[in-house]
């Protein structure tokens, strides 16, 4: 099975303020949210070559990545398989219509450039990231693999599930180039999201897995249209097939966190699964399943299918 | 004229320790070089869609980008054309032979995966970068345009200009996965590099421009082979046509700085050009020309041609 389209460039956003705040607290307890967050739809470029499709019934298997890590008290770093491997619950947004270099896409046209939405797991090696990411951002901690669900749901199909986009009281309103009446009225999309974990032992026991969390895309701090308008305001050209990741979609409640580093408080609070196993980060043989769907009385339920990926044992010594 | 090949993914490295130190001093006077720099060939993903070729005789024109910036004393950010637009003197390294997902490329094979080298200007909007880049790295400050020279010089052609790769006394040696006898013996490449600035007034005066600086690629802290081995050690797959940027190639002397933000000390020390004009950052109508060549007695001179780009006036209000 192939990817739904050829992805030219992949951009990862960071649109959940709840994720940004929880992660920020782990690094900067006194100052969890950086001052740009409420103004800039933060994004950065990712790797398109290593995005693979979740084939129905099989998913996507990849080996635990190696990388440099350095313990705070170690005299120097070393190369080893990641010990803090995590998933990230995201949605993937596909660009359908390109723009020419130098020609920004206004908020009023932004959704006309979007084809549709899929489930997306942007796996992360938290220990590799901590050592490498200053000053230019994550690199090897992210580019070993990303997994995309095989079906793309068009924005048209999501029409019944649109909702107003609102900022919490007291938060700044978006700058004019990130604002429009349509975005305020219907910029958000209500998509129920779930992450399931199936360990190797659960597979042996015949269990389909344990649900780790639920959240809803309506809680994102920036909308699809805002991602498109921001990405192009400097003249950057998008091409058909380009992919945006929403960033990890954590909701307002701590139980709605879209990654293990949040759910386990940075590895300090192991999560107990239904069969008594515990996890802080992913172990070899773990399968992570993302699911998404939209439901509203009087409308047909829409499923986004599933996005399934399995971590296998790291290859032998590098 | 088209790009030399279809670029799947573009990765920008940061291989000049002189550039990293000078930039670091502007942000952190007491701690200019971050602790990971001497261990990790720092890199991050860039945008491939906005890389354009420098057509001989014409170059590449692009409009000054808009973006969010925020002055330290301003109550909130605003959207405006960048006022600190800069070039970056880089080399572009083209991948010729791919690797499969999950299969790292060892140092001993790394150069077999490289096709050749071109000149590369990875333009930067320093004011946009300062506001947006925490915590995930540069984004709109870089992805509005990059300019590539039209000719690729193969590694075979550069054979006579190979030199030993050496670390300064007291610096740590690379970890084993970034080390090889061949890399120590001939990992570096002696390529003379120059940046020229031709202002609009110089063009009117019939002047070909003013040489802002010279440096040499031999002074990079990480080699081509090390970039390839590091990029793939986690299993990340490269594809034919992928592009690596070397990062800004500043030399050890302050006069060898590969960007205006370095040459003008962050805009504090204007540079006086031959015709009396001054610059801190680029002005509308400025053309930046990168040149590169290799010379060694007894061998044929090899030129990398030129990489020429011109900044035009920002489009009207966004």
Interface residues (C-beta under 8 A of the other chain):
Chain A: X8 X9 X11 X12 X14 X24 X27 X34 X36 X39 X40 X42 X43 X44 X45 X46 X47 X48 X49 X50 X52 X62 X63 X65 X66 X67 X68 X70 X76 X77 X78 X79 X101 X102 X104 X125 X128 X131 X132 X133 X134 X135 X136 X137 X138 X139 X140 X143 X144 X145 X172 X175 X176 X177 X230 X231 X233 X234 X235 X236 X237 X238 X239 X242 X315 X318
Chain B: X8 X9 X11 X12 X14 X24 X27 X34 X36 X39 X40 X42 X43 X44 X45 X46 X47 X48 X49 X50 X52 X62 X63 X65 X66 X67 X68 X70 X76 X77 X78 X79 X101 X102 X104 X125 X128 X131 X132 X133 X134 X135 X136 X137 X138 X139 X140 X143 X144 X145 X172 X175 X176 X177 X230 X231 X233 X234 X235 X236 X237 X238 X239 X242 X315 X318
